[in-house]
Amino acid sequence: MLVVIVPLVLLFAIALIKKIPWIGGDIRAALLTAAVAAGLIGGLAPMGWVNALVDGADRLAWVIALSLFGSIYAEAQVRLGAMETTLFGLRALFGKSPRGLIAAVFVTLILAGSLLGDAIAAATVIGFLVIHALSELKIKPVQIGMMILLGASIGSIMPPISQGVFLSASLIGIDPTPVTNIAYLTVGGGALFAIFESFRFVRAKRGTGAKLTPAAQTVGGSFPMGSGAGAASGPAKSLPAGSSASGFGSLDATGSKAFMKLMAERWKTLIPLAVLIVIVVAKSGFGFDVFTEIPPLAATTSWLGSIPVLKGIAFPVVMAIIVAIAVSFLFKSVRRDTLGTVTTGLSKVSGTIQIQLCAAAMIGIFYAVGAVDMVAAAAESLAGPELKLGGAAGIVAIGMLTGSQTAAQTVLVTFLGPILVGLGVDPVNAALGASHIAAAGQNMPPVGLTAFVVCGLVGSALNTKVDPVKVMILALPNSIYFLLVGLLVWFI
């Protein structure tokens, strides 16, 4: 068992003891150190190392491809103005009331999180646009931080682009499609819970109108985003006639008319998103996969699917994103800075992808040296309930301490997933539960990377100090919701 114990001790030590010179607190260094230790103790031959690394990358190929292409697509939508159209459109539909603004903010954050597949990127891209609007409703900075944190975090696990679900499915070795289909409901429930829970921060009566940030008073203009966020490019485009940043003008009078007017002027910005939705719904709702049913696309998909690692590109959601990217580049606002769109998009998730690659190395080597099989054999004596509760506690603890659902799943679901399936848990339920429990852990106090980023963003915008621990405590009911959903599906 040394091949298991020593690497995990090293992993936890490096990840949690920040005083270790150079590498303390760096999850990438922790994962790679664990991988090297396992390989050395397991006596891997030179070619064994190569095969293990390829195998690990192959197991996480879907997740890596999703992050790569999803980030490019999301950046294209920012430059196109799709996110602003969504925010203003939802604001028109939901009305001028404080609750309407909160609902619009949440839906936009969740959509951005789903497109990016990364909570931090979503918080910085969209969060900046809404901080002042929420502040003018007399919502406290910590409450604003809580809403941005939850919206972005829920979005990062919301299908169709759900990094957490894809990762858990990949670690267990199943097709993520049935998992994502159920996640629409479970994550959607968490989204509704977060929205209604946040209504307590404002009064029920109609507000006097909230202003957008100065940067958001133009659609498609340049945004002075926070750290790691991209900037929309292109000339500023005015809001529809009759509307304004201050309360959105006539949007409060006739919301449906204002919405239709906005869509009439800006519907083109939503074309790539519509293409993505149509392809995904056709697959998940009607069982029609355009990439296997249409002969030319089927041949390409089949070829990519036969190549290790590259097969991640052949997954239907990833292919749909690539098509949507291609459609986005038909627009001048995106096409005129093609390189900038790609590089800025990738820069937003570069840290996430680095962690995924390091995790892939560790996973591949753990499998190569038989560490996963050893843990499975050792766990056979444990009762099902004990294993499930202990495993859930471990995932939450790692998520708490590292602030990362990726780290939590990589460390424990790699071992726990096959054991749960061996105990008779349906693989779909095992993957769904793991993703939700990990999502719960990453926002629980005392440590959450996303919360610290969000608090820095809100604090700099409002020129005040925002306590990240208080933000995480406010978000705790929603975290508990995801934890309970995860445990429920494990015990079904």
Secondary structure, 3 states (H helix, E strand, C coil): CHHHHHHHHHHHHHHHCCCCCCCCCCHHHHHHHHHHHHHHHHCCCHHHHHHHHHHHHHHCHHHHHHHHHHHHHHHHHHHHCHHHHHHHHHHHHHCCCHHHHHHHHHHHHHHHHHHHCCHHHHHHHHHHHHHHHHHCCCCCHHHHHHHHHHHHHHHHHCCCCCHHHHHHHHHHCCCCHHHHHHHHHHHHHHHHHHHHHHHHHCCCCCCCCCECCHHHHCECCCCCCCCCCCCCCCCCECCCCCCCCECCHHHHCCHHHHHHHHHHHHHHHHHHHHHHHHHHHHHHHHCCCHHHHCHHHHHHHHHHHCCCCHHHHHCHHHHHHHHHHHHHCCCHHHHCCHHHHHHHHHHHCHHHHHHHHHHHHHHHHHHHCCHHHHHHHHHHHCCHHHHHHHHHHHHHHHHHHHCCHHHHHHHHHHHHHHHHHHCCCCHHHHHHHHHHHHHHHHCCCCCCHHHHHHHHHHHHHHCCCCCHHHHHHHCHHHHHHHHHHHHHHHHC
